[in-house]
Amino acid sequence: YREAEIKHGRLAMLAAVAWPTQEIFNPILTDALGLKDALAASGGASPSLLNGGLFQLEVLPAVLLFAWGSSKLERSDLDTRGQLGLKWNEYANGFGFFGRTPGDFRFDPLNFYKPLSFEDKVAVQERELLNGRVAMLAVASYVATEFVTRMPVVKATPLLFEPLIFSPWFR
């Protein structure tokens, strides 16, 4: 289960940042580049199943590309486990020649993780799990906020997404 939690936590951390970012910068970029506003149909809210935004012609190709890429990655993982003689829902032991630690894909281009001691690696893994769990709650709150208020999360909760220097009490 740890592998799935890490995978979903990482996706949620990306989504927790990307969701409000696209709501903030999409109007600016579409005006500057003269493009059609893909968020206009949902009232400026990020495309989701609840507001019907995922089925727009501008958004659907990106959703299909994401689904295709995800299926290729999952197929690669299934093939690797099959070569090790494991079933589709089995994973190799976390340690040893053929095993790996859940979530460790040996991708560390900035060399943050490798020089850490074992205790520090465990602490980093626990922080990643906690941050992933918080991000999953954040994304769920974005969806709920946009569904209940029928407005983008950055407009429904401006104190969270507006720079402090623009707040009247800051001056």
C-alpha positions as CSV (number, residue, x, y, z in Angstrom):
1,Y,0.0,0.0,0.0
2,R,2.9,2.3,0.6
3,E,3.8,2.4,-3.1
4,A,0.2,3.5,-4.0
5,E,0.2,6.1,-1.2
6,I,3.5,7.6,-2.4
7,K,2.4,7.6,-6.0
8,H,-0.9,9.3,-5.2
9,G,0.7,11.7,-2.8
10,R,3.2,12.9,-5.4
11,L,0.4,13.4,-7.9
12,A,-1.6,15.3,-5.3
13,M,1.4,17.5,-4.4
14,L,1.7,18.5,-8.1
15,A,-2.1,19.1,-8.4
16,A,-2.2,21.1,-5.2
17,V,0.3,23.6,-6.8
18,A,-1.0,23.4,-10.4
19,W,-4.7,23.8,-9.6
20,P,-4.6,27.4,-8.3
21,T,-1.6,28.3,-10.5
22,Q,-3.6,27.7,-13.6
23,E,-6.6,29.6,-12.3
24,I,-4.3,32.6,-11.5
25,F,-2.1,32.6,-14.7
26,N,-4.5,31.3,-17.3
27,P,-6.4,34.6,-17.8
28,I,-3.1,36.5,-18.0
29,L,-1.5,34.2,-20.5
30,T,-4.5,33.8,-22.7
31,D,-4.9,37.6,-23.0
32,A,-1.2,38.1,-23.6
33,L,-1.0,35.3,-26.3
34,G,-4.4,35.9,-27.8
35,L,-5.6,32.3,-27.1
36,K,-9.0,31.0,-26.3
37,D,-9.7,30.8,-22.6
38,A,-10.2,27.1,-21.8
39,L,-11.4,28.0,-18.3
40,A,-14.1,30.3,-19.5
41,A,-16.7,27.5,-19.8
42,S,-16.3,26.6,-16.2
43,G,-16.3,30.3,-15.0
44,G,-12.6,30.4,-14.4
45,A,-12.5,27.2,-12.4
46,S,-10.0,24.5,-13.1
47,P,-11.4,21.7,-15.3
48,S,-12.8,18.9,-13.2
49,L,-15.5,16.2,-13.5
50,L,-17.9,18.2,-11.3
51,N,-17.9,21.4,-13.4
52,G,-17.8,19.6,-16.8
53,G,-14.5,21.2,-17.7
54,L,-12.8,18.0,-18.6
55,F,-15.0,17.4,-21.6
56,Q,-14.1,20.7,-23.4
57,L,-12.5,20.3,-26.7
58,E,-9.5,22.3,-25.6
59,V,-8.9,20.2,-22.4
60,L,-9.8,16.7,-23.6
61,P,-6.6,16.1,-25.6
62,A,-4.5,16.8,-22.6
63,V,-6.6,14.5,-20.4
64,L,-6.2,11.7,-23.0
65,L,-2.5,12.3,-23.3
66,F,-2.1,12.1,-19.5
67,A,-4.2,8.9,-19.4
68,W,-2.1,7.4,-22.2
69,G,1.2,8.3,-20.6
70,S,0.1,7.0,-17.2
71,S,-1.0,3.7,-18.8
72,K,2.5,3.4,-20.5
73,L,4.2,3.9,-17.1
74,E,2.0,1.4,-15.4
75,R,2.5,-1.1,-18.2
76,S,6.2,-0.7,-17.8
77,D,6.0,-1.4,-14.1
78,L,3.7,-4.4,-14.7
79,D,6.2,-5.8,-17.3
80,T,9.1,-5.4,-14.9
81,R,7.2,-7.2,-12.1
82,G,6.2,-9.9,-14.6
83,Q,9.9,-10.5,-15.5
84,L,10.6,-11.0,-11.8
85,G,7.9,-13.7,-11.7
86,L,5.5,-11.6,-9.6
87,K,1.8,-11.3,-10.1
88,W,0.1,-8.0,-11.1
89,N,-0.6,-7.0,-7.5
90,E,2.7,-8.3,-6.0
91,Y,5.9,-6.3,-5.4
92,A,9.4,-7.4,-4.8
93,N,10.8,-7.1,-1.3
94,G,11.9,-3.6,-0.5
95,F,15.5,-4.6,-0.1
96,G,17.9,-6.9,-2.0
97,F,19.2,-7.3,-5.5
98,F,15.9,-7.3,-7.3
99,G,13.8,-5.3,-4.8
100,R,13.5,-1.6,-4.2
101,T,12.2,0.7,-1.6
102,P,8.6,1.7,-2.4
103,G,8.6,5.0,-4.3
104,D,12.3,4.8,-5.1
105,F,12.7,5.0,-8.9
106,R,16.4,5.9,-8.7
107,F,15.6,9.4,-10.1
108,D,17.5,12.0,-8.1
109,P,19.1,14.4,-10.7
110,L,20.1,17.0,-8.0
111,N,21.6,14.3,-5.7
112,F,19.5,15.3,-2.7
113,Y,18.7,11.8,-1.4
114,K,21.8,9.7,-2.1
115,P,24.2,11.4,0.5
116,L,21.7,11.1,3.4
117,S,22.2,8.7,6.2
118,F,19.7,5.9,6.7
119,E,17.9,7.8,9.5
120,D,17.7,10.9,7.3
121,K,16.3,8.9,4.4
122,V,13.6,7.5,6.6
123,A,12.8,11.0,7.9
124,V,12.6,12.3,4.3
125,Q,10.3,9.4,3.3
126,E,8.0,10.2,6.3
127,R,7.8,13.9,5.4
128,E,7.0,13.0,1.8
129,L,4.1,10.8,3.0
130,L,2.8,13.5,5.3
131,N,3.0,16.2,2.7
132,G,1.3,13.9,0.2
133,R,-1.5,13.2,2.6
134,V,-1.9,17.0,3.2
135,A,-1.9,17.6,-0.6
136,M,-4.6,15.0,-1.1
137,L,-6.8,16.8,1.4
138,A,-6.0,20.2,-0.2
139,V,-7.0,18.9,-3.7
140,A,-10.2,17.5,-2.2
141,S,-10.9,20.8,-0.5
142,Y,-10.4,22.6,-3.9
143,V,-12.9,20.3,-5.6
144,A,-15.4,20.7,-2.7
145,T,-15.0,24.5,-2.6
146,E,-15.5,24.9,-6.4
147,F,-18.5,22.5,-6.3
148,V,-20.2,24.3,-3.4
149,T,-19.5,27.9,-4.3
150,R,-19.6,27.5,-8.1
151,M,-16.5,29.7,-8.4
152,P,-12.8,29.2,-8.7
153,V,-11.0,28.3,-5.5
154,V,-8.7,31.4,-5.9
155,K,-11.7,33.7,-5.9
156,A,-13.6,31.7,-3.2
157,T,-10.6,31.9,-0.8
158,P,-8.7,35.0,-1.9
159,L,-6.7,35.3,1.4
160,L,-5.0,32.1,0.6
161,F,-3.9,33.0,-3.0
162,E,-3.6,36.8,-3.0
163,P,-0.1,38.2,-2.4
164,L,0.1,39.9,1.0
165,I,1.4,43.2,-0.5
166,F,-2.0,43.6,-2.1
167,S,-4.0,43.2,1.1
168,P,-5.2,46.5,2.6
169,W,-4.1,45.6,6.1
170,F,-0.5,45.0,5.0
171,R,0.2,48.6,4.0
